[in-house]
Each structure stands twice: as C-alpha cells, then as structure tokens.
Amino acid sequence: MDAKTKKYLIVGGAIVLIAYGYRTLMRKLNKPTEEQMAMLDKDMVLEKGSQGSEVAELQRRLKEDFGKYLGETGIDKNGIDGDFGTLTETALLEAKGVKKITLNQLS
C-alpha cells in the first residue's frame, strides 16, 4: 500500500468517526428536557391527523422504545416530524395494537 492510499484511508476513517460522533451528539441533544416533558399534554388523544410536540414525542418513543421505522421526514430525516400520518399509525398499531393513544397510555 502506497503512502497516498494510506493517507486517503486515514482521512476517510477520520471523516466516518466525526460523522458518527456528530450523529450521536445530535441524538442526545434532540431528547426533550424534563421541563419540556412536563409541558406536554400527556392525556391528549393522539391519532391520525394530530400534530405537535405530543406527536413528536410519540414518534420518538416509537422509534427508541419499539424500534419502529417512521420514514425519512423531519429535521433529522428520522421520521420524527410531529405529524401523525400513515407511518406513525402503522408503527403504533404494530407496537401497541391501537390506532389512537395518549402518551400516558404508551408507558
């Protein structure tokens, strides 16, 4: 392996590590704070057509707690967009067997 190839491998590896670190940091930063969680209406019935922070929290929990795929919408292209659509409804149905839920019922 020549010096030029080694250089490219090292630079490429560094880029991958930086990207991984950035993604990990962003995931931690995107979790709601305790103050934000306290402001959510945990008794609001969430169903197809619902929008807002409560839906975004539902989506986050469907992804993190149940490993559900929600598409590639939202700021981080991870499906968390605060819009209760077909993919969120399908994920909820698969995870909990219901099409409507409150955040309190999700626990």
Secondary structure as UniProt FT lines:
FT   HELIX           3..29
FT   HELIX           34..39
FT   TURN            42..43
FT   TURN            48..49
FT   HELIX           53..66
FT   TURN            74..77
FT   HELIX           86..96
FT   HELIX           103..106
//
